[in-house]
Amino acid sequence: MDPSFLIDLKRDGLLREGHFAYHSGRHGAVLLDRDRLLSDPLAAGHMGYALAKRFFVDNVETVAAPSIWGAGLAQWVAHFLDPKAKIVYATPTHAGPSIAANLADLIRGRRVLLVDNLIVSGETMGRFAPLVAGLGADIVGLATLWNTAEPEIAGRPVFGLLNTVYEAYPAAACPLCAAGDAPTPADS
């Protein structure tokens, strides 16, 4: 990963370092500002490129996102893939995410990359992956800027860009806790 990416996140106040307990029950040394993470188009483009780079050789035809946050990032990821991928985003409903009927042909029989900006607990992606697979997609990967949930969701590994630098640990195996550092709840 380009070190300037982390420098920019820290400079812009989008990344805080410390010891945090996430909603997933895991712990880690970083907290990202989910709401502002993609507010800078230049930074968002860099993040999209970094994720797309991991999937350049996977012949992705469609990038699908389960959330509004992921939809913005999906645009950038698709833009940097070659050939350019189409975008599909979920519509939230009380029963979980749904895909508009007029977008289903962009998933059915296609090689699809699932993208969300952050995977906090894994629940959203855990509901979205089976929905996309159920529409006949060949899911080539799950990608996010950072995954605080389990390393696999719906039986598939998650590529978390920042996880290459900041690991999310099960609470019982957290080296920060072992060093005597008490975690701060991620929502504070």
C-alpha positions as CSV (number, residue, x, y, z in Angstrom):
1,M,0.0,0.0,0.0
2,D,1.2,3.5,-0.8
3,P,2.4,5.1,2.5
4,S,1.0,8.5,1.4
5,F,-2.5,7.0,1.6
6,L,-2.1,6.6,5.4
7,I,-0.5,9.9,5.8
8,D,-3.4,11.6,4.0
9,L,-6.0,9.8,6.1
10,K,-4.2,10.8,9.4
11,R,-3.7,14.4,8.2
12,D,-7.3,14.8,7.3
13,G,-8.5,13.4,10.6
14,L,-10.1,10.4,9.0
15,L,-8.0,7.8,10.8
16,R,-7.5,7.8,14.6
17,E,-5.0,5.5,16.2
18,G,-5.4,3.9,19.6
19,H,-7.1,0.8,20.9
20,F,-10.7,0.3,19.9
21,A,-13.4,-2.3,20.5
22,Y,-15.6,-2.7,17.5
23,H,-19.3,-3.7,17.2
24,S,-18.1,-7.0,15.8
25,G,-16.4,-7.8,19.1
26,R,-13.0,-7.6,17.6
27,H,-10.3,-5.1,18.6
28,G,-7.8,-3.0,16.7
29,A,-5.5,0.0,16.7
30,V,-7.4,2.3,14.3
31,L,-10.8,3.9,13.8
32,L,-11.9,5.4,10.5
33,D,-14.4,8.2,10.1
34,R,-17.0,6.3,8.1
35,D,-19.1,9.4,7.3
36,R,-16.3,11.5,5.9
37,L,-14.1,8.8,4.5
38,L,-15.1,9.3,0.9
39,S,-15.8,13.0,1.1
40,D,-12.7,14.0,-0.7
41,P,-12.8,13.0,-4.4
42,L,-9.0,12.9,-4.8
43,A,-8.6,10.6,-1.7
44,A,-11.6,8.5,-2.8
45,G,-10.0,8.0,-6.2
46,H,-6.8,6.8,-4.6
47,M,-8.7,4.4,-2.4
48,G,-10.7,3.1,-5.3
49,Y,-7.6,2.6,-7.4
50,A,-5.9,0.7,-4.5
51,L,-8.8,-1.7,-4.2
52,A,-9.2,-2.1,-8.0
53,K,-5.5,-2.9,-8.3
54,R,-6.0,-6.0,-6.1
55,F,-8.7,-7.3,-8.6
56,F,-7.1,-6.1,-12.0
57,V,-6.7,-9.7,-13.3
58,D,-10.0,-11.1,-12.1
59,N,-12.1,-9.9,-15.1
60,V,-14.7,-8.1,-13.0
61,E,-17.8,-7.2,-15.0
62,T,-19.8,-5.7,-12.2
63,V,-19.0,-4.0,-8.9
64,A,-21.9,-4.3,-6.4
65,A,-22.3,-2.5,-3.1
66,P,-24.7,-3.2,-0.2
67,S,-24.7,0.4,1.2
68,I,-24.7,4.0,0.2
69,W,-21.2,4.3,1.5
70,G,-20.1,1.4,-0.6
71,A,-21.8,2.7,-3.7
72,G,-19.5,5.8,-3.8
73,L,-16.5,3.6,-3.5
74,A,-17.8,1.1,-6.0
75,Q,-17.9,3.9,-8.6
76,W,-14.2,4.5,-8.2
77,V,-13.3,0.8,-8.1
78,A,-15.2,0.2,-11.3
79,H,-13.7,3.2,-13.0
80,F,-10.1,1.9,-12.5
81,L,-10.9,-1.7,-13.7
82,D,-10.1,-2.5,-17.3
83,P,-12.4,-3.1,-18.9
84,K,-14.6,-0.7,-17.0
85,A,-17.1,-2.6,-14.8
86,K,-20.8,-1.7,-14.3
87,I,-22.2,-0.6,-10.9
88,V,-25.0,-2.1,-9.0
89,Y,-26.0,-0.9,-5.5
90,A,-28.5,-2.3,-3.1
91,T,-31.7,-0.6,-1.9
92,P,-32.2,-0.9,1.8
93,T,-35.5,-2.5,2.9
94,H,-36.9,-3.7,6.2
95,A,-36.1,-7.3,5.1
96,G,-32.5,-6.4,4.2
97,P,-30.9,-5.2,1.0
98,S,-32.5,-5.7,-2.4
99,I,-31.5,-5.2,-6.0
100,A,-33.8,-3.4,-8.4
101,A,-35.2,-5.7,-11.0
102,N,-33.9,-3.6,-13.8
103,L,-30.3,-4.1,-12.5
104,A,-30.5,-7.8,-12.1
105,D,-29.1,-8.4,-15.7
106,L,-25.9,-6.7,-14.6
107,I,-25.4,-9.4,-12.0
108,R,-26.9,-12.6,-13.6
109,G,-24.1,-14.7,-15.0
110,R,-21.5,-12.0,-14.4
111,R,-18.2,-11.9,-12.5
112,V,-19.1,-9.6,-9.6
113,L,-16.9,-7.9,-7.0
114,L,-18.7,-6.9,-3.8
115,V,-17.4,-3.6,-2.3
116,D,-18.3,-1.7,0.8
117,N,-16.3,1.2,2.3
118,L,-16.0,-0.5,5.7
119,I,-17.2,-3.8,7.0
120,V,-18.0,-3.2,10.7
121,S,-19.8,-6.3,11.9
122,G,-20.1,-8.3,8.6
123,E,-23.9,-8.4,8.9
124,T,-24.6,-6.1,5.9
125,M,-22.2,-8.0,3.6
126,G,-23.3,-11.3,5.1
127,R,-26.9,-10.6,3.8
128,F,-25.7,-9.0,0.5
129,A,-23.4,-11.8,-0.7
130,P,-26.1,-14.5,-0.8
131,L,-28.5,-12.1,-2.5
132,V,-26.0,-11.5,-5.3
133,A,-25.1,-15.1,-5.5
134,G,-28.8,-16.0,-5.6
135,L,-29.2,-13.8,-8.7
136,G,-26.6,-16.0,-10.5
137,A,-23.4,-14.0,-10.0
138,D,-20.0,-15.5,-9.9
139,I,-18.6,-13.6,-6.9
140,V,-14.9,-13.0,-7.5
141,G,-14.2,-11.3,-4.2
142,L,-15.3,-9.1,-1.3
143,A,-13.4,-5.9,-0.9
144,T,-13.4,-3.0,1.6
145,L,-11.1,-0.3,2.8
146,W,-11.1,-2.0,6.2
147,N,-12.7,-5.0,7.8
148,T,-13.3,-5.1,11.5
149,A,-15.4,-8.3,11.3
150,E,-14.3,-11.9,10.7
151,P,-11.8,-12.4,7.8
152,E,-14.4,-14.5,5.9
153,I,-18.0,-13.6,5.2
154,A,-20.5,-15.9,3.6
155,G,-17.7,-18.4,3.1
156,R,-15.5,-16.0,1.1
157,P,-12.3,-14.2,2.2
158,V,-12.5,-10.4,2.6
159,F,-9.8,-8.2,1.2
160,G,-9.4,-5.2,3.5
161,L,-7.0,-2.7,2.2
162,L,-6.0,-1.3,5.6
163,N,-6.0,-4.8,7.2
164,T,-2.6,-5.2,5.6
165,V,-1.4,-2.5,8.1
166,Y,-4.0,-2.6,10.9
167,E,-5.2,-6.1,11.9
168,A,-8.6,-6.6,13.7
169,Y,-8.1,-9.2,16.4
170,P,-10.5,-11.4,18.3
171,A,-10.9,-9.8,21.7
172,A,-9.3,-12.8,23.5
173,A,-6.2,-12.6,21.2
174,C,-5.8,-8.8,21.2
175,P,-2.1,-7.9,21.7
176,L,-3.2,-4.4,22.8
177,C,-5.3,-5.9,25.7
178,A,-2.4,-8.3,26.5
179,A,-0.1,-5.2,26.9
180,G,-2.6,-3.8,29.4
181,D,-4.2,-1.1,27.2
182,A,-8.0,-0.9,27.7
183,P,-10.0,-0.4,24.5
184,T,-12.3,2.5,23.8
185,P,-15.7,1.6,22.3
186,A,-15.6,2.4,18.6
187,D,-18.8,4.4,18.8
188,S,-17.4,6.9,21.3
